[in-house]
Amino acid sequence: MTWQAEIDELRRREAMAEKMGGAEKVARQHGRGKLDARARIAGLVDAGSFREIGKIAGKGHYDAEGNLVDLSASNLIFGRANIEARPVVASADDFTVRGGAADAAIHRKFAQCEKMAHSLGIPLIRMIDGTGGGGSVRTLEEIGATYVPATPAWSDVVRNLDSVPVVALALGPTAGMGAARLVASHYSIMVKGLSQVFAAGPAVVDALPGQTGAEASDKESLGGSVIHTRNGVVDEEVASEAEAFQRARRFLSYLPSRVGQHAPRTEPHDAVDRREAFLLSAVPRDPKQVYSMRRVAEALADKGSVFEMGRQWGRAAITAFARFDGWPVALLASDPTFLGGSWEARTSEKVERFVKLADQFRLPIIHLVDNPGFMIGLAAESSGTIRYGVQAMNAIYRATVPLASVIVRRAYGIAGSAMSNADAFQYRFAWPSGDWGSLPIEGGIEVAYKAEIEAADDPAAHLALIRERLNRVRSPFRTAEHYGVEDIIDPRDTRPLLCEFAGLAWAKLGAD
């Protein structure tokens, strides 16, 4: 006597679950240009590595004799898988079952998915394609009562943010609870034209009292990727689901599986002593001329290793991961092509978040500096730039991982001083193009010498004389004489020195 009959029943139920919402709804999903939940998991993880958990959970449909005739599967699929041979928790909302709405879900399954990540110390990937936490208001009639809002297992969502890398992909219209799950992550992605994110969709916005109806004409104009990757709600905009999977995998490759574990070093493939000739002329002599800091970063890091996140928002700062001699680092850099590299509120918020991420997962920080200061003017004051800027500076001062800074060009004012913790050991280099101070000379002469200039017979000529006088003392070599900057280097020597820093930093982190 065996248990084969029960095994056959198990396989029958599994086959029913694999139908998801049924052939018609799956076809409708594909007709919208979207992969189904199972195809998404297969596209994300290493081939053959996914082991599903709770596959046959759902709602059984029985005939009068109590025989199972069909099974409506849960709209959350999750399990253990590998990405680059490292274990992860992979999950996907199934939009073909009640539009991914939480009222069709089994809450314990959602909770177990979240608990699995922080309990085992492995990264979590959420592929989100669904509506809010309560589903339709029709649910109230079915229940026979309303309820005070509560979010199941949100304490586990918070614990994951504190303990393991969390990646979230919006792969369709994502509202309410789905939107909250998306932003409760360390790295989030939207697919252009396919994903929309909002607290409530257009129909709800139009129906609420006080709404004109004009501001929410469709899902894309209300919550498309062009909105949320520019305001900082979401980190990344990609062209396809396949690209979203690729970027999620690459993001995780730079991080450890959990807080307290070290991120993996890759086999070095690039010469440590590589010296790029173009770096000698990368910074223009004309201080008003811009240049590509991204090209500088690519020349310094291991070839092909720079992975930028959040490119479309807070654009005066570049936040990326990279490798130096195979060692992973968090790379923070100024972008002089946007606002001259000045930190405004959004940029400061972006810097703060990135530095905290690097410190949480124990990645050394390399900072390429060309910062003329905080953005000034009415718009900057109205947006609270100084508050956000100080919070970014505080994050840098609180960071406990090793940090190296390279002053590529400007470092002015409070924002310029936020390149590193000035009270700590300064692992710092300056290029000969370095230009620093409390205030740019170009903007400070008229204020500092106002009375003297006004009293001169020829104010314009006197201003020129003052400028010439000050330019003689602004040389970075004068600062180095006073040990105000530690080392001025040939820009072509930067990569070897940063590879040395990366090795020393990881030796320190390994000893902690």
Secondary structure, DSSP 8 states (H G I E B T S, - for coil): --SHHHHHHHHHHHHHHHTTT-HHHHHHHHHTT---HHHHHHHHS-TT--EEESTT-EEEEE-TTS-EEEEEE-SEEEEEEEETTEEEEEEEE-TTTGGG-GGGS-HHHHHHHHHHHHHHT--EEEEE----SS--THHHHHHTS------TTHHHHHHHHHHS-EEEEE-SEEETHHHHHHHSSSEEEEETTT-EEESS-HHHHHHSTT--SSTTSSHHHHHBHHHHTTTTSSSEEESSHHHHHHHHHHHHHTS-SSTTS--------S-TT---GGGGGSS-SSTT----HHHHHHHHSSTT--EE--TTSSTTEEEEEEEETTEEEEEEEE-TTSGGG-B-HHHHHHHHHHHHHHHHTT--EEEEEEE--B--SHHHHHTTHHHHHHHHHHHHHH--S-EEEEEEEEEEHHHHHTTS-TTS--EEEE-TT-EEESS-HHHHHHHHTHHHHHHSSSHHHHHHHHHHHHHTT--HHHHHHTTSSS-B--GGGHHHHHHHHHHHHHHHHHH-
